[in-house]
């Protein structure tokens, strides 16, 4: 598994999301996901939404995925 494949899966599952995935060892990854679909959702629900885009890969090909999930408004409030 590689970061580009994970990014593509998340982008397919959350249309319009801005996604950045990092991870060099092939099993441990970090992802920043900014999506309007997160509006009104608690962090746990947001993470579940991302995990759902990856299906059975979680716990298998992807051993660990650290997530930072924001709405576009939250991202803008943080500044550059």
N, C-alpha and C positions, 0 to 999 in steps of 0.2 A: 504494500500500500504506500502511496506517496501523497504529499501535501496537495499537489494539483488535482488529484482524483477526488480527494475529500472535499476540496473547495468546490469542484464541479457538482458533486452530489448535493452539497448544502445549497448551492445557488439554484439547482433544479427544484429542490424541495421547498425553498423559500424564495419564490420569484421576486426580483427587484432588490434582494439583499446585497449588501456589500460585505464580502467575505475575504478574510486573509488567514491562511493556514501556514503554520511553520512546524517543522519536525524533521530531523535528519536521520533518525535511527530506524524509521519505517514502522514503528509501533507506538511511539509516544508523540503526541501532537498538541499544539496550542492553536486555538482559533479565535479570531475576533469577528463577531457577526453583528452587523447593524441592519435591522429589519423593522419595517413599519408594523409587521405582524406581531411584534413584541409589545405593542402599546397596550397598557392595562394589565399586563401579565407579570406575575412575580418571577423572580429568577429561576426557581425550580421549573415552572411551566415553560419558560423560555428554553432552558436546557433540554427539556423533554422534546420540545419542537425540533431542536437541532438534532438530537439523537434519533428522532423518527426519520429524518432524511437519510440517515446512514444505515438504518435497519440492522441486520444481523452482523454487519461489520464491527459494530460496537461489542467489545468483549472477545472478539475473534481477531480479525486482521488488524483492528485498531484496539490496542491494549488500553490506552489512556488518551483522553481528550480533555484538555483544560480549556474552558470556555470563558469568554468575555462577551456578554450579550447586551446590546444597547438599542434603543430606538433611535431614529434619526435626530429627534429633538434632544435626547440625552447626549448624543455625540456632538451636536452643535454647541450645547451648553458647556462642554468640556474644553472647547476651543481647539486650536491647532496642535 
